[in-house]
Amino acid sequence: MEIIIGKTAGFCFGVENAVSKTNKLLNENNNMFCLGELIHNKQVTKELEKKGLIMIENIEQAKGNVIIRAHGTEKKNYNKAMNMGLKVIDLTCPKVIKIHKIAEEYVSNGYYIFLIGNRSHPETIGTISYCGNNAYIIEHEEDIKKALKNLYISKIKKLLILSQTTFSLDKFNKFVNLIREDTKDKDIQLEIKKTICDTTRLRQEETKEISSKVDVMIIIGGKHSSNTNKLYEIAKKNCTNSILIEDYKQLDLKEIKNYKKIGIMSGASTPKKSIESVVEILNKLC
């Protein structure tokens, strides 16, 4: 049995930063509030909760201090925290913060904004709050027609396209090409910012490469993780025997042992020990 592990598997910088700083804070404080899940990984969040991290859904539930998760939050929550006298520990991924700043800059210059991303994802919900009133979220190809209709009705002649950091690069490029084609004769000044982070892009490219040459592809990560699900979609296109698991306990060992070449990739919120546990149990099958 040959096992190929993705070089980019494991925590990305934004997740590593959020988890390490939260652990440090918990070592210094008995309890800390966090607005939403710090990251999309059940194993990690459970460990943090045992140390005293309290996950809350509304800023009003916080007392004394509040951590802003790696995905970021809506702009209004910072104002609420200030009015409540809370100490804010902002652990939003720096690349997400950069998108917020880009959005605010272009809004101030009169741009309409298309945000390409998963509509219900916390990062997208946070980012759209920085995009002003003239903005539209595009998650699926069929959303493009409605987005363009709203743009044309607004009479705004300047358009900025942004993306959720963990969105599919292939889908982003496809959507951009469709929008560019529709607007080319409409006197629209089009600006495109490829805000899918490099780590996401490299992970997707490596998943595509590995899954095309193995018998089974294992994607490790949270079922609610956007970037993990994107990797799974990519893997399935190249390897029909692709599976998505959160930890080694979900592996069907009787099935796995029939394969000679196994590929492994993980989402950006998957700790190294989760990957190591999967590799260890696979090695025992050899």
C-alpha positions as CSV (number, residue, x, y, z in Angstrom):
1,M,0.0,0.0,0.0
2,E,1.3,3.4,-1.0
3,I,0.2,6.5,0.8
4,I,0.6,10.0,-0.7
5,I,0.0,12.8,1.7
6,G,-0.5,16.4,0.4
7,K,2.3,18.7,1.3
8,T,-0.2,21.5,2.0
9,A,-2.3,19.4,4.4
10,G,-2.9,20.8,7.9
11,F,-3.6,24.2,9.5
12,C,-3.4,27.2,7.3
13,F,-1.8,30.4,8.7
14,G,-5.1,32.0,9.7
15,V,-6.3,28.9,11.6
16,E,-2.9,28.3,13.2
17,N,-2.8,31.9,14.4
18,A,-6.4,31.8,15.8
19,V,-5.9,28.5,17.6
20,S,-2.5,29.2,19.1
21,K,-3.5,32.7,20.4
22,T,-6.8,31.3,21.8
23,N,-4.8,28.6,23.6
24,K,-2.5,31.2,25.1
25,L,-5.5,33.3,26.2
26,L,-7.1,30.3,27.9
27,N,-3.9,29.6,29.8
28,E,-4.1,33.1,31.2
29,N,-7.9,33.2,31.7
30,N,-10.5,30.8,33.1
31,N,-13.1,31.6,30.5
32,M,-13.2,33.4,27.2
33,F,-16.1,34.1,24.9
34,C,-15.9,33.4,21.2
35,L,-18.5,34.7,18.7
36,G,-19.3,31.5,16.7
37,E,-17.0,28.6,16.2
38,L,-13.4,29.7,16.3
39,I,-12.7,27.4,13.3
40,H,-14.6,24.7,11.5
41,N,-13.3,21.6,13.3
42,K,-15.2,19.7,16.0
43,Q,-12.1,18.1,17.6
44,V,-10.3,21.3,18.0
45,T,-13.3,23.3,19.3
46,K,-14.1,20.6,21.8
47,E,-10.6,20.7,23.2
48,L,-10.8,24.5,23.5
49,E,-14.2,24.3,25.2
50,K,-12.7,22.0,27.8
51,K,-10.1,24.7,28.5
52,G,-12.8,27.3,29.0
53,L,-13.7,28.7,25.6
54,I,-17.4,29.6,25.5
55,M,-19.0,29.6,22.0
56,I,-21.8,32.2,21.6
57,E,-24.0,33.0,18.7
58,N,-24.8,36.7,19.6
59,I,-22.4,39.4,20.8
60,E,-24.9,40.3,23.5
61,Q,-24.1,37.0,25.3
62,A,-20.5,38.1,25.9
63,K,-19.2,39.4,29.1
64,G,-15.9,41.2,29.6
65,N,-14.2,39.9,26.5
66,V,-15.0,38.4,23.1
67,I,-12.9,36.6,20.5
68,I,-13.7,37.2,16.9
69,R,-13.4,33.9,15.1
70,A,-11.0,33.2,12.2
71,H,-13.8,33.7,9.6
72,G,-14.5,37.2,10.9
73,T,-17.9,38.7,11.7
74,E,-20.3,41.4,10.6
75,K,-19.2,45.0,10.9
76,K,-22.0,45.9,13.2
77,N,-20.7,43.5,15.9
78,Y,-17.6,45.6,16.4
79,N,-19.8,48.6,17.2
80,K,-22.0,46.5,19.5
81,A,-18.9,45.3,21.4
82,M,-17.6,48.8,21.8
83,N,-21.0,50.0,23.1
84,M,-21.1,47.1,25.6
85,G,-17.6,47.9,26.8
86,L,-16.2,44.6,25.7
87,K,-12.6,43.8,25.1
88,V,-12.3,42.5,21.5
89,I,-9.6,40.0,20.6
90,D,-9.8,40.0,16.8
91,L,-8.5,36.7,15.4
92,T,-10.0,37.1,12.0
93,C,-7.7,35.7,9.3
94,P,-5.5,38.6,8.0
95,K,-6.5,37.7,4.4
96,V,-10.2,38.1,5.3
97,I,-9.5,41.5,6.9
98,K,-7.8,42.5,3.7
99,I,-10.9,41.7,1.8
100,H,-13.0,43.9,4.2
101,K,-10.6,46.8,3.6
102,I,-10.8,46.3,-0.2
103,A,-14.6,46.3,-0.1
104,E,-14.8,49.5,2.0
105,E,-12.3,51.3,-0.3
106,Y,-14.3,50.4,-3.4
107,V,-17.6,51.2,-1.8
108,S,-16.3,54.7,-1.0
109,N,-15.4,55.1,-4.7
110,G,-18.9,54.2,-5.8
111,Y,-18.5,50.6,-7.0
112,Y,-21.2,47.9,-7.1
113,I,-19.8,44.7,-5.6
114,F,-20.3,41.1,-6.5
115,L,-19.1,38.8,-3.7
116,I,-18.6,35.2,-5.0
117,G,-18.9,32.8,-2.1
118,N,-21.1,30.5,-0.1
119,R,-24.1,32.6,1.0
120,S,-24.5,31.0,4.5
121,H,-20.8,30.8,5.3
122,P,-19.7,33.1,8.2
123,E,-16.9,34.6,6.2
124,T,-19.3,35.6,3.4
125,I,-21.9,36.9,5.9
126,G,-19.1,39.0,7.5
127,T,-17.6,40.3,4.3
128,I,-20.9,41.3,2.7
129,S,-21.5,43.7,5.6
130,Y,-18.5,45.7,4.4
131,C,-19.8,45.9,0.8
132,G,-22.4,48.6,1.3
133,N,-26.0,48.6,-0.1
134,N,-25.1,48.0,-3.7
135,A,-23.8,44.4,-3.4
136,Y,-24.9,40.9,-4.4
137,I,-23.7,37.4,-3.3
138,I,-23.1,34.9,-6.1
139,E,-23.0,31.3,-4.9
140,H,-24.2,29.4,-8.0
141,E,-24.1,30.1,-11.7
142,E,-27.8,30.8,-11.8
143,D,-27.2,33.7,-9.3
144,I,-25.3,35.7,-12.0
145,K,-28.3,36.7,-14.0
146,K,-30.1,38.2,-11.0
147,A,-26.8,39.9,-9.9
148,L,-26.3,41.5,-13.3
149,K,-30.0,42.6,-13.4
150,N,-29.6,44.4,-10.1
151,L,-26.4,46.0,-11.3
152,Y,-28.0,47.4,-14.5
153,I,-31.0,48.6,-12.6
154,S,-28.7,50.6,-10.3
155,K,-27.2,52.4,-13.2
156,I,-23.8,52.1,-11.5
157,K,-21.0,51.8,-14.1
158,K,-18.3,50.5,-11.9
159,L,-18.2,46.8,-10.7
160,L,-15.8,45.1,-8.3
161,I,-15.7,41.3,-8.1
162,L,-14.4,39.7,-4.9
163,S,-14.4,36.1,-3.6
164,Q,-14.6,34.3,-0.3
165,T,-11.1,33.1,0.5
166,T,-11.9,29.4,0.4
167,F,-14.1,29.4,-2.7
168,S,-13.4,27.0,-5.7
169,L,-10.9,28.7,-8.0
170,D,-12.4,26.9,-11.0
171,K,-15.9,28.2,-10.2
172,F,-14.6,31.7,-9.5
173,N,-12.9,31.9,-12.9
174,K,-15.9,30.5,-14.7
175,F,-18.3,33.0,-13.0
176,V,-15.9,35.9,-13.7
177,N,-15.8,34.9,-17.4
178,L,-19.6,34.8,-17.6
179,I,-19.9,38.3,-16.0
180,R,-17.1,39.7,-18.2
181,E,-18.9,38.4,-21.3
182,D,-22.2,39.9,-20.3
183,T,-20.8,43.3,-19.3
184,K,-18.3,43.9,-22.1
185,D,-20.7,46.0,-24.2
186,K,-22.4,47.7,-21.3
187,D,-19.8,50.4,-20.6
188,I,-19.0,48.9,-17.2
189,Q,-15.7,49.5,-15.6
190,L,-14.8,46.0,-14.3
191,E,-12.3,45.4,-11.5
192,I,-11.5,41.8,-10.4
193,K,-9.7,40.9,-7.2
194,K,-8.7,37.3,-6.9
195,T,-9.1,37.1,-3.1
196,I,-9.1,33.3,-2.9
197,C,-6.1,32.8,-0.6
198,D,-2.9,31.2,-2.0
199,T,-3.1,28.4,0.6
200,T,-6.6,27.5,-0.7
201,R,-5.4,27.6,-4.3
202,L,-2.4,25.4,-3.7
203,R,-4.4,22.9,-1.7
204,Q,-7.0,22.7,-4.5
205,E,-4.3,22.2,-7.1
206,E,-2.5,19.6,-5.1
207,T,-5.8,17.7,-4.4
208,K,-6.5,17.7,-8.2
209,E,-3.0,16.3,-8.9
210,I,-3.0,13.6,-6.2
211,S,-6.6,12.4,-6.8
212,S,-5.9,11.9,-10.4
213,K,-3.3,9.2,-9.7
214,V,-4.6,7.2,-6.7
215,D,-7.2,4.4,-6.2
216,V,-8.9,6.2,-3.3
217,M,-8.7,9.8,-2.0
218,I,-9.3,10.6,1.6
219,I,-10.2,14.2,2.5
220,I,-10.0,14.9,6.2
221,G,-11.8,17.9,7.7
222,G,-15.0,19.3,9.2
223,K,-18.2,18.5,7.4
224,H,-19.2,22.2,7.8
225,S,-15.9,23.4,6.5
226,S,-16.2,25.2,3.1
227,N,-12.6,24.7,2.0
228,T,-12.8,21.0,3.0
229,N,-15.9,20.4,1.0
230,K,-14.3,22.1,-2.0
231,L,-11.4,19.7,-1.8
232,Y,-13.9,16.8,-1.7
233,E,-15.7,18.1,-4.8
234,I,-12.3,18.3,-6.7
235,A,-11.2,14.9,-5.5
236,K,-14.5,13.3,-6.7
237,K,-14.1,14.6,-10.2
238,N,-10.8,12.8,-10.5
239,C,-11.3,9.8,-8.3
240,T,-14.7,8.2,-7.9
241,N,-13.4,6.5,-4.7
242,S,-13.1,9.7,-2.7
243,I,-14.3,10.0,0.9
244,L,-14.7,12.8,3.3
245,I,-14.1,12.0,7.0
246,E,-13.6,14.1,10.2
247,D,-11.3,11.5,11.9
248,Y,-9.9,8.0,11.5
249,K,-12.9,6.4,13.2
250,Q,-15.0,7.1,10.1
251,L,-12.7,5.0,7.9
252,D,-14.1,1.8,6.5
253,L,-10.9,-0.3,7.0
254,K,-12.3,-3.4,5.3
255,E,-12.9,-1.3,2.1
256,I,-9.7,0.7,2.3
257,K,-7.4,-2.3,2.5
258,N,-8.4,-3.3,-1.0
259,Y,-6.7,-0.2,-2.5
260,K,-3.0,-0.1,-3.4
261,K,-2.6,3.6,-3.8
262,I,-4.1,6.1,-1.3
263,G,-4.1,9.9,-1.4
264,I,-4.6,12.1,1.7
265,M,-5.5,15.8,1.8
266,S,-7.0,17.9,4.6
267,G,-8.9,21.1,5.0
268,A,-7.3,24.2,6.4
269,S,-8.8,23.7,9.9
270,T,-7.6,20.1,10.3
271,P,-4.8,19.6,12.8
272,K,-1.7,17.5,12.0
273,K,-2.6,15.0,14.7
274,S,-5.9,14.1,12.8
275,I,-3.9,13.5,9.7
276,E,-1.3,11.5,11.6
277,S,-4.0,9.3,13.2
278,V,-5.3,8.4,9.7
279,V,-1.8,7.6,8.4
280,E,-1.1,5.5,11.5
281,I,-4.1,3.3,11.1
282,L,-3.5,2.9,7.3
283,N,0.1,1.9,8.0
284,K,-1.2,-0.9,10.3
285,L,-3.2,-2.3,7.4
286,C,0.0,-2.7,5.3
